[in-house]
Structures are given as structure tokens and as C-alpha cells.
Amino acid sequence: MSQILSQNEVDALLKGISDGVVDTNDAAAAEEQRTDVRPYDLTSHKKIVRERLPTLEITNEKFARLLRSTMSSILRRVVGINTSSVDMVKYHDFLRTLPFPTSMHIFKMKPLRGEMIFIVESRLIFTFVDLLFGGSGRDDFRLEGRDFTAIENNIVQRVVKSALGDLEEAWKTLLDVNVKYVRAEANPQFAQIVAPQDVIMVMNFELEMDYASGKMTLCMPYSTMEPIRDKLQGSYQTDKRESDQEFSNRFREEIRSVEVPLVVELGNTEITGKDILRLKPGDVILLDQYCTEDLGIYVEGHLKFVGHAGRRRGNQAVQVSQVVGNGKG
């Protein structure tokens, strides 16, 4: 009761406020500041660890080299692949960046626990289909709100399973893993491999072709990689020269099996549209050179060789007589 103000003290305090002797701004500011304070639950978020993983980055580079060879063989086109650094984000933040539908392929890497995701950008899928069915891959494909067709799903699964084989091969120097394909998902909300607040490692691989480009993405939970964190942070154990030689040998073998169109040009001529409409079986078209002259041999539309026409074992043939330039390109 001794802390209760007397009437004289109350009157003096009110007079001091009205006269400006007592400053009330600090109390108002403190009250205003308290309204901006929000409660923070330390257990609701997991820490995003920012650290370099040099061994994992080198493994990704090796995976990119193997994948480049595989994609060039499948598509019969020269494919370039660029890697990016390992990024760490919350899983729910990553899912928000994905459109619907998204070609998501869930897989496991034994003995590591948990599931991982391999994502293929939609426009790449349409480019794959176009190239494999004889197109040029030049068109600007758009999904237009529809789901993937059975043919598109079959083709992309073939590509992804080949890519996962390369991933298993690339990881051998880091850890002897067994990669197993689990399932495909088109809706990101159904690909819940970890809790929304968990941290994942995101690795992007940019594919570049003549007339198209796109992205493939690897997503690995940080909790899955934590048991081998020391290996991921350590130095690479293999000799780089041996690794490069191994890649060169495999790339050389793969490139030899790639089929390319080869065309022998017998000659050229100019003809009017009117004459074309009048053409019928038995008509003769005069060319600008004799059949005994050198013929141009074209690879992928580029003049690479010169040769002579003839027959071999009852079939029409051409004998190469000269290499144009250095025969490369």
C-alpha cells in the first residue's frame, strides 16, 4: 500500500504531463516498437548450412561428362552440358518454383537412406520427342496446361534411366552406390521426399543443343548426405589425369557409334515450277556435271569428302578420293 500515490502526488504528475515536464514519447515509442515484434519458434525452421562441397562438385562434373556422351548418343546430336554450384534451399521453397506439370523422377541411392529427385524441364521433353521422331528441335514448344502423353513419358523415362546409370558410374569414386528408379510424378505436391522445412541440395545441369536448351536438376536431401559429409567436403581421391583419360576413351567409343547422315550429291540444276508440274516417269533432267566427275560427299550438310561413283557387290557406291580440309567439324 506504500506504493500508492497520494492525491497531491497524482495532481503533481498530471500537472507535469500537461506542462511538458514529464516526457511521454519514450513510452509511446516503446509500445509502438513492441507491436512490430513477432514471436519466433526456433524449432519450426532448420538451419540452412552454407558450405562448399568440393568432392560433390567434382563428382557432378564427372556426371555431366558422362551424361553429355549419353545424350549425344541417344539424340544423335552434339549436346553440351554445363554444371552449377550446389545450392541449399528449404524443400517447400523449392517446390514453389516448379510449374505443373513437372517431369519429376524419384529414385534411391543405396546404401544412402531416403529418396531423391531427378527433374527434366518440360521444353526438353518436347525437344527429345521431336528429335527422336526426325524433327529438328527448332520449334518453341509449350505445354499449354496439359499433362504429358504416354509417348512423352516413355521417352523421358528412357532418358532419365540412362542418366541415372551415369550418376551411379560418376559416384563410384566417392561411394559405391546402387541407383534404383522408383516412380515418376507430374504434380510437385505429390513428390514429398522430405518434410517441407527440410533442407535439400539442388544441382542444375544446363543442356545446350543446336536449336534448343533446357535444364535437368538433381535434388538430394541434406539429411541423406549428412552421414558422408566428410567425404563431400574432402579432396577428390582419384587422379584427374586417369579420370580424364577414362572419359576420353569412353567418349571416343560412344562417338564412333553415333549415326550421322551422309549424302553424295550427283549434281545441280535449275528448273521452273512449270516444268516441275509437267514431269512424268521417263523424263530426263540434265545436271551441271558428268557422272565421271568428282562428286561432293556431305556429312550433316557440310562438304567433307570428294569421291567417284561406281558399283560394289552389285550396289551403287562411291569411292572417297580426297578429304576436304582437315576432315574435322
HUDA-V63861 format. One line per field, one symbol per residue. psi: psi as a letter, one per 40 degrees, with the letter a starting at -180 (. if undefined). A space follows every 50 residues. Layout:
# HUDA-V63861
psi=???
This chain:
# HUDA-V63861
psi=deehiiddddddddddddeedhhedddddddddddehiihheeeiihhhh iigdddddddddddddddddddddefihhihhiiihihiiddddddehih ihghhhiigieiiiiihhhhidddddddddddfeaeedigiidfeiiiid ddddddddddddddddddddededhgihhhhciiidhdeeggdiideihi hhhihhhhadeiiahihhhhhdddeddfddddeiihdihddddddddddd ddddddehhihhhhhdiiihiidddddeiiheihhhieiieeihihhhhf ehhdiiaiiaihfeihihhheihhbeei.
